[in-house]
Amino acid sequence: MTDKEPELSDEQIEFLNSLFDFAREGKTQALSSAIDQGIPVNLTNHNGDTFLILAAYREQAAVVDTLIERQADVNALNSRGQSALTSSIFMQNEEISTALLNAGADPDHGPQSARATITAMGLENMGEFLAAYENHPATDPFEEHK
């Protein structure tokens, strides 16, 4: 028995890279189909980015919601110690940040946490957003419309 990892063909690598592009580009159906057929929802690329981290950074709310529904790890960290919440906070996207927080994302998780990013980048509006969320978490975003 050998400890060597199996090598992927160029075609397999290209296919896997296309899945990360689906997350970046908001191709929810195509990515969902691949995951539903067995691609791991927490697959990482060469930078340690998951589909969720990339979708949050590229502000693809529908992809983020779909990945959360499929049990994506909302606290996974890439090789730079950043989470999906770090990405959505950096992009100042309250909708995606709320979805991630509702799914259990920890704003203090990782060396480049969401809260540390708020401080480092001077994102006062996102600091206010996070404080308001922590004081009144929105567990059901449709509650106010019922």
C-alpha positions in Angstrom: 0.0 0.0 0.0 1.2 3.5 -0.8 0.7 6.8 0.9 0.8 8.6 -2.4 -2.3 10.6 -3.3 -4.0 9.6 -6.6 -3.2 12.1 -9.3 -6.0 13.8 -11.2 -6.1 14.0 -15.0 -6.1 17.4 -16.7 -9.8 16.9 -17.5 -10.6 16.1 -13.9 -8.8 19.2 -12.7 -10.6 21.3 -15.3 -13.9 19.9 -14.2 -13.2 20.7 -10.5 -12.1 24.2 -11.4 -15.3 24.8 -13.3 -17.2 24.0 -10.1 -15.4 26.8 -8.3 -16.3 29.0 -11.2 -19.9 28.1 -10.8 -19.8 29.3 -7.2 -18.1 32.6 -8.3 -20.4 33.2 -11.2 -23.7 32.4 -9.4 -24.5 29.3 -11.4 -26.6 27.8 -8.5 -28.3 25.0 -10.5 -25.1 23.7 -12.0 -23.2 23.7 -8.7 -26.2 22.2 -6.8 -26.5 19.4 -9.3 -22.8 18.5 -9.0 -23.1 18.5 -5.2 -26.3 16.4 -5.3 -24.4 13.9 -7.4 -21.6 13.5 -4.9 -19.1 16.4 -5.1 -18.3 17.3 -1.5 -20.0 20.6 -0.5 -16.8 21.6 1.4 -14.4 20.8 -1.4 -11.4 23.3 -1.3 -9.3 24.7 -4.1 -5.5 25.3 -4.1 -6.1 28.4 -1.8 -8.2 26.5 0.6 -11.3 28.3 -0.6 -14.6 26.4 -0.4 -17.5 27.1 -2.7 -19.1 29.0 0.2 -16.2 31.3 0.7 -16.0 32.1 -3.0 -19.7 32.6 -3.3 -19.8 35.0 -0.3 -16.8 37.0 -1.7 -18.4 37.3 -5.1 -21.8 38.2 -3.5 -23.7 35.3 -4.9 -26.6 35.2 -2.4 -28.5 32.4 -4.1 -25.4 30.2 -4.2 -24.7 30.9 -0.5 -28.3 30.0 0.5 -28.1 26.8 -1.5 -24.8 25.8 0.0 -26.0 26.5 3.5 -29.1 24.2 2.7 -26.6 21.5 1.7 -24.8 21.8 5.1 -21.7 23.7 3.9 -19.3 24.4 6.8 -20.0 28.1 7.5 -16.9 28.3 9.6 -14.4 26.7 7.2 -11.2 28.7 6.8 -9.1 29.2 3.7 -5.3 29.2 3.7 -5.3 32.9 4.7 -7.5 32.2 7.8 -10.6 33.8 6.2 -14.1 32.4 6.4 -17.2 33.0 4.2 -18.4 35.5 6.8 -15.0 37.4 6.6 -15.6 37.6 2.9 -19.2 38.9 3.1 -18.3 41.4 5.8 -15.3 42.6 3.7 -17.7 43.0 0.7 -20.1 44.8 3.1 -23.0 42.5 2.1 -25.5 42.4 4.9 -27.8 39.9 3.2 -25.2 37.3 2.9 -23.7 38.1 6.3 -27.1 37.6 7.9 -27.6 34.3 6.1 -24.2 33.1 7.3 -24.8 34.3 10.9 -28.2 32.6 11.0 -26.5 29.4 9.9 -24.1 29.6 12.8 -21.1 31.5 11.4 -18.8 32.7 14.2 -17.7 36.3 13.7 -14.6 35.7 15.8 -13.4 32.5 14.1 -10.0 32.4 12.4 -7.0 34.7 12.4 -8.6 37.0 9.9 -12.1 36.8 11.5 -15.0 38.9 10.4 -14.7 41.1 13.5 -11.0 41.6 12.9 -11.7 42.5 9.3 -14.2 45.1 10.4 -11.5 46.7 12.7 -8.6 46.4 10.2 -10.5 47.8 7.3 -12.4 50.5 9.2 -15.8 49.1 8.2 -17.8 51.0 10.8 -21.1 50.3 9.0 -20.4 46.5 9.2 -19.4 46.9 12.9 -22.8 48.5 13.5 -24.5 45.8 11.5 -22.8 43.0 13.5 -23.6 44.7 16.8 -27.2 45.1 15.8 -27.4 41.4 14.7 -25.8 40.2 18.0 -28.3 42.2 20.0 -31.3 41.0 17.9 -30.4 38.0 15.8 -32.7 37.4 12.9 -33.4 33.7 13.2 -36.3 33.9 10.7 -35.8 36.5 8.0 -39.5 36.2 7.0 -40.9 36.6 10.5 -41.7 40.3 10.0 -43.8 39.5 6.9 -46.0 36.8 8.5 
